Amino acid sequence: MTGPTTARQRLTAELLNALRTDGGVRVVTGEPGCGRTTFLDHAARLFRAGPVRYVRAAHELDEALGTAGPLLVCVDDADLWDAPSRAALARTAARIRETAARTTLLLTVAAHRPPPGELAHLPVLRLGPLTPVDAALLIRQHAAGAVATAVLEELITAAEGNPALLLALVRRLSPAQLSGRRALPRPLADGEVLADVAGDRLPDDIGGLLLTTAAAARATGEEDADAALVLRAAHAAANAPLPGLLTRSEGRLRFRSALTARAVYALATPEDRRAAHLALAGAATDTRDLLPLLHRAWAVTGPAPTLAASLASAATDPSSTAPPALRRRALTRAADLTPDGTERARRHLAAAEQALLAGHAADAQRLLDRARGRSVPASVRGGAELLRGAVLLADGPVEDARESFLLAADLLSPPAAARATLGAADAAWSAGDATACLSALAPTRTPPTLPLAEACVRVPQGPASHDEPTRRGGQSCLPESPEGLGGPPTAQAGATAPRTAGGTTTNPPPDGDPSRDHRDGMRAVLLARFDLATTPLRRVVENGLHGTDPDHLLRSAAAALMLGDVTSARRAGARALAAARTSGSAALEPRALEYLAYAELRAGRHQLARTHAEEGLRTAERAGQRNTAAHHHAVLALAASIEGEADLVAEHAEAALHTARSHGLAQAATLAHWAAARADLGAGRPREAAGRLGPLVRPGARRGHFAVWMLAVPCFVEAAASAGRPQHAAAVVEDFALWAACGADPQAPSQLLRCRALLAGPDTADELYLRALDQHDDTAGDFERARTELLYGKWLRRRRRLREARTRLEEARLGFERCGAPLWAQQAAAELRAGGAAPNAAPAASSGAGDLARLTPQQLRIARYVAAGATNREVALSLSVSTRTVDYHLRNVFATLGLRSRVELVRLVEREEKTGARL
């Protein structure tokens, strides 16, 4: 077995921490070569609580369990034990789980064989593939000499995250091949290598069912295949028993191990593979469909221009329901069969576009490299740079993305060149380079006539309020290809980088083109002409909501956010998400979820925003969109700063900053710093908050992103005033007044009045606070109103107007509790006590919510997941946090509730649910 990487070491430590809470059992499983034995050995080395016992037979169990104190029992390859021994092992596991013993039991079981029934009820930890980062680390640890970057990427792709296969491939290559001086063998992972890693001897493939299933999966790139199609192609009965390597579920056939499927396919002769694909093509019910054409393409060798043309036509047919991943495989295969160099490059470009839509950014980059060449026309080279810019915009240095877009603009014809310059503006916006952004948007790419400082002050950001961050520019999906191959045009990214040329348009175009309307509206917003922005942006909102195109829906959501129409923004975002899922466009899901998260923050529903951002983070990471993930991390940090979860704020803020620093995401960095400062403010540390926010909002080289710093001004004013330094905030309040006057942010007027009250003298502050509260009555969001009530209550208490102060502080406390901001509620309660009044009983406690009411919102979420049977790792994946964070919160849950085990937690949750407690 292979050595563990850093991620495997973390996973092992996290598992032991989870089991150490109350003792427990885990079945560690995975395909051949995944490192089960090494995982077990590493767990044994990390276990410090007591002795470790390796058990290799049933009769050793009682002897091992006789050891006193904490104990780790390891059983490798438990599925190879005989049935009576497995039954004894299952009884031991049940005894450990039922008694919450201090014994930890780890078993390993192979995943490529049918699972033994005796162990089927035990909780499972499946070892997944290595991450690309850990795979690269493993290669460098074991390679004899330097490894070229291109070779490294090929090895990682060929191994598909399997550590044993990865090392086998490294050992297969000579130093010259590893360094890139000699050509690599083709295929890199041949049948011999795959069979060696798979280990077990493959059974005889009677009837060819194994190969037919492998060929069906190979063609589509999916893990399973249509069972009816495979059985027809293999001439097998519908109810025929399956080989042990296969499993059937919901009409789909799949190998228990992806590595075994690859080995079966690779070990077959070329003639048998071609015959299997032809059989699958012949068994299809509609031979004109994309899939049978793809099987026919896999059955031929050498150039086949006619078949390649048919396959490419089917893959780009707009009426086809094929998902982007299947279109990408079809276009790649069509390119392989195309003899003409120019047409081959076009098809590689089209395949790259579909790869990006499917959420495979690295694959798209490799396909774009194949579309290069001196003989390739400028339109194709420009299209490749346009798409490369989109890839980098979602997952790469945004300055590099900008240069790719600008190069594309020089190579493409005017319509496509316009899309490229809009992409360049997106990239400049995301980098925080206002000059470059406005230059890209100008017709001749020259600096704008509007003074930049004035533009940045007058229009910091269209769609957001103080505590609801905006969506940044630079997260567009695919720009429409000049070849017209199905990618949506660059969408306006939620009131961020204006994707227009300079100047304003007084008369919207008569044809009502959504793209042009959006450009005109954004151009007017950038130039602080909101009177000219409303009509085209409102038209964008309405046009998008009347259709089903996800790009138009995202434009609609963006325009609605700029107009302050949160209801339409949420509706458009939700429909865009549904449309992206229906079409299989994995690249669009993270963006749609981001719109939803920001819209919920605008509406003051930070917990719903958190839910969308948690899902958005998972989809962004699956799609390889690290830049999008950074902004979801920033949303999660901002939401956590309301709930007072300091550790979550720090974790998400640091994750956002990690990508922001390496990819030049100035906007994400500013949002992350703002979240950390607001957490300080919520924890009653105004001096620290002012220290963080001062560089962000005050003029100077360290000022935050030009579209975000204004949003943090109310926080800074509160922090500066509370820290006894109101003079530091006076100037930025006047800048904020210009923003509030724009009318696009319904929260800004009340926030402005609150800021003025904080800086005003005793004669005018009272009136300003009351006016601010009146303004809050016209907007949604408990959190902002509660903050104003809290500050007004503090002001009243310090002037000995105690009765009035108590009323305001109690309203603030209740408001914070309603929106799930316990740390802020504690501030209000502390002020009440300082004024000689005890806070009224919390609504949750008075309604009989029970012990669970004592938990923080994040602790309560984790407790509910654990009570439902989730492991710490599963909870971490669900909440998009680290397992270390889950473990930390779970220990606090146990301490707060006086529990000793998960069993007791389950009983408590079940009891309170039965009594009607609100969780």
KAFEN-V68944 format. One line per field, one symbol per residue. ss: DSSP state (H for helix, E for strand, L for the rest). psi: psi as a letter, one per 20 degrees, with the letter a starting at -180 (. if undefined). burial: # if it has 24 or more other C-alpha atoms within 12 Angstrom, else .. Layout:
ss: ???
psi: ???
burial: ???
//
This chain:
ss: LLLLLHHHHHHHHHHHHHHHLLLEEEEEEELLLLLHHHHHHHHHHHLLLLEEEELLLHHHHHHHHLLLLLEEEEELLHHHLLHHHHHHHHHHHHHHHHHLLLEEEEEEEELLLLLLHHHLLLLEEELLLLLHHHHHHHHHHHLLLLLLHHHHHHHHHHHLLLHHHHHHHHHHLLHHHHLLLLLLLLLLLLHHHHHHHHLLLLLLLHHHHHHHHHHHHHHHLLLEEEHHHHHHHLLLLLLLLLLLLEEEELLEEEELLHHHHHHHHHHLLHHHHHHHHHHHHHHLLLLLLHHHHHHHHHLLLLLLHHHHHHHHHHHLLLLLLLLHHHHHHHHHHHHHLLLLHHHHHHHHHHHHHHHHHLLLHHHHHHHHHHLLLLLLLHHHHHHHHHHHHHHHHHHLLHHHHHHHHHHHHHHLLHHHHHHHHHHHHHHHHHHLLHHHHHHHHLLLLLLLLLLHHHHHHHLLLLLLELLELLLLLLLLLLLLLLLLLLLLLLLLLLLLLLLLLLLLLLLLLLLLLHHHHHHHHHHHHHLLLHHHHHHHHHHHHHHHHLLLLHHHHHHHHHHHHHHLLHHHHHHHHHHHHHHHHHHLLHHHHHHHHHHHHHHHHHLLLHHHHHHHHHHHHHHHHHLLLHHHHHHHHHHHHHHHHHHLLHHHHHHHHHHHHHHHHHHLLHHHHHHHHHHHHHHHHHLLLHHHHHHHHHHHHLLLLLLLLLLLHHHHHHHHHHHHHHLLLHHHLHHHHHHHHHHHLLLLLLLHHHHHHHHHHHHLLHHHHHHHHHHHHHHHLLLLLHHHHHHHHHHHHHHHHHLLLHHHHHHHHHHHHHHHHHLLLHHHHHHHHHHHHHLLLLLLLLHHHHLLLLHHHHLLHHHHHHHHHHHLLLLHHHHHHHHLLLHHHHHHHHHHHHHHHLLLLHHHHHHHHHHHHHLLLLL
psi: rrqqrghhggggghghgghigjrappoprrrpjikgghgghhhhhhoiharppppiqhiighggiipqaqqpppoqlhiiqrghhhghghhgghgghhilrjppppqqpqijqpqphhjhiqqqopoaqqqhghggggghhiqnaqpqghgghhggghhkjohghghhhghhqrhhhhijhqqqqpqgnrhggghghhfqpprpmpijhghgghhghgghjrirqogggghghjlqqhjqqqqhiqqppljqqqqhphggghggghiqqhghghhgghghghiqhoiirgghhghhhiiqqrqmhghgggghghhjohiqjprhhhhghghghhhhjphpgghggghhghhhghghhikmghhgghhhhijrqhipqhhghghghghhghghhhmrphhhgghgghghhhhrrgghhhhghhhhggghghijnhghghghiqhjlrqqhppghgghghmhpgjqagjoqrprrjlrbpqpqiilkipqrpqpmlldpplrrrrrphoqphikpgghggggghghghjkmhhihgghhhhgggggijajphghhhgggghhhhijnhghgggggghhgghghhiknhhhghgghgggghghghjjmhhhgggghghhgghghhiknhgghhhhggghggghhgiknhhhggghghgghghgghjknhghgggghgghhhggghjkmhggghhghghhiqqrhjqapiihhhhighggggggghjklhhiigghhhghhgghihjiohhgghhghgghhhirrhhigghggghghghhhiqrohggghgggghggggggijkmhghgggghgggghghhhjlmhhhhhggghhghhjjppqqpqhghhjkiahhiiqrghhggggggghijqrhghgghhilrqhggggghhghggggikqirhghgghgggghhhjjqo.
burial: #####.###.##################################..#...########..#..##....##########.#...##..##.###.##..#################.##..###########.#######.##...##..####################.##...##.....#...###########...#..#.###############.############.......#######....################...#############....############...##.##########.....#################..################################...#.###################################..############################..#..#.#.#..###################################################..#.....#################.##############..##################################.###############################################################################.####################################....####################...#.###.#############################....##.######.##..###################....#.#############################..#...#..#......###################..#########################..#.#####.##.##.........#
//
